[in-house]
Amino acid sequence: MMLCTGVALSAAVGFAAPVSAHHGWADYEDAQFDLTGTLATAVSLAGPHATAQIRAGDELWDIVFAPSPRTARAGLTEDAVPVGDIVTASGHRHRDPGTLEIKAERLTWDGKVFDVYPDRN
C-alpha cells in the first residue's frame, strides 16, 4: 500500500510541475505599460512563449509574448523585425520592480502592429 501511495504522489508532482512553469498574468501589473527602445535580440519562437529583448536607455528588458504558435500566427516571426530597429512593446510590467520584464500584448514596429493577444484589447 505504501508503494502505491508513493507512486501516485510522484505522478501527481510530476504532472503539476509543468503547469507552475506556465507564464500566466498573475506576476504582472494590471496597468498598461508601454516600452519603446531598440530590438536587442531577434524574436525567438523556441520556447513555449515567444520572447525578445529590448534595450531602453541602459536597461535590457525581457519581453514575453503569447505562446509561440499564436505569436507566429500574428505575423511576429523570428525575421519579421530587424534587430536594431526601434519598437514599442505594449502590455504589462512584471510586479517585481527589480525584474525588467513585460508580458506583451502587442509589438509595434515601423507602423505595423503585431497583436499577439487581440482578445485582451
C-alpha positions in Angstrom: 0.0 0.0 0.0 2.8 2.4 0.8 4.4 1.8 -2.6 1.1 2.7 -4.4 0.8 6.0 -2.4 4.4 6.9 -3.3 3.9 6.2 -7.0 0.6 8.2 -7.0 2.3 11.1 -5.2 5.3 11.0 -7.6 2.9 11.0 -10.6 0.9 13.9 -9.2 4.0 16.0 -8.5 5.4 15.2 -12.0 2.2 16.4 -13.7 1.9 19.5 -11.6 5.4 20.9 -12.4 4.8 22.0 -16.0 1.7 23.8 -15.0 3.5 26.0 -12.5 6.1 27.0 -15.2 3.4 28.5 -17.4 3.6 32.3 -17.9 0.2 33.5 -16.7 -0.8 37.1 -15.9 -0.7 37.0 -12.1 3.0 38.1 -12.0 2.3 41.2 -14.0 0.7 44.6 -13.0 -2.8 45.4 -14.1 -1.9 48.8 -15.5 -1.0 49.0 -19.2 2.8 49.6 -19.7 4.5 50.7 -23.0 8.2 50.4 -23.6 10.0 51.9 -26.6 13.5 51.0 -27.4 15.8 49.1 -29.7 15.1 45.5 -30.5 18.3 43.9 -29.0 17.6 40.3 -29.9 15.5 38.7 -32.6 12.1 37.3 -31.6 12.5 33.7 -30.6 9.8 31.2 -31.1 11.9 28.4 -29.5 10.1 28.1 -26.1 6.5 27.8 -25.0 6.2 31.6 -25.3 7.9 33.8 -27.9 10.5 36.1 -26.4 12.7 39.0 -27.3 14.8 41.7 -25.6 14.5 45.5 -25.9 17.2 47.9 -24.9 15.8 51.2 -23.5 18.5 53.5 -22.3 20.9 51.5 -20.3 18.3 48.8 -19.4 17.8 45.5 -21.2 14.2 44.3 -20.9 12.9 40.8 -21.4 9.7 40.7 -23.5 7.4 37.7 -23.2 4.8 37.3 -25.9 1.9 34.8 -26.4 2.6 31.1 -26.9 4.9 30.7 -29.9 2.3 29.4 -32.4 -0.1 32.2 -31.6 2.7 34.8 -31.9 3.7 33.4 -35.3 0.1 33.5 -36.5 0.0 37.2 -35.6 2.9 37.6 -38.1 5.6 38.1 -35.4 8.1 35.6 -36.6 11.9 35.4 -36.0 12.7 37.5 -39.0 9.7 39.9 -39.0 11.5 42.8 -37.3 15.2 43.6 -37.8 17.4 43.7 -34.7 18.5 47.2 -34.0 15.2 48.8 -35.1 13.0 50.9 -32.8 10.0 49.1 -31.4 7.3 49.6 -28.8 6.1 46.7 -26.6 2.7 47.2 -25.1 1.5 45.1 -22.3 2.0 44.7 -18.5 5.2 45.1 -16.5 6.3 42.5 -14.0 5.1 43.2 -10.5 8.7 42.9 -9.1 10.2 46.3 -9.9 13.7 44.7 -10.0 12.6 42.4 -12.8 12.8 44.1 -16.2 10.2 42.1 -17.9 7.0 42.8 -19.9 4.2 40.4 -20.8 3.4 42.0 -24.2 0.1 42.0 -25.8 1.4 43.7 -29.0 4.6 44.9 -30.6 4.7 47.9 -32.9 7.4 48.4 -35.5 7.6 50.9 -38.4 3.8 51.5 -38.2 3.0 47.7 -38.2 1.2 46.3 -35.1 1.7 42.6 -34.2 -1.3 41.9 -32.0 -0.4 38.6 -30.2 -3.3 38.9 -27.7 -6.2 40.6 -29.7 -8.7 39.3 -27.2 -7.1 41.4 -24.4 -7.6 44.8 -26.1 
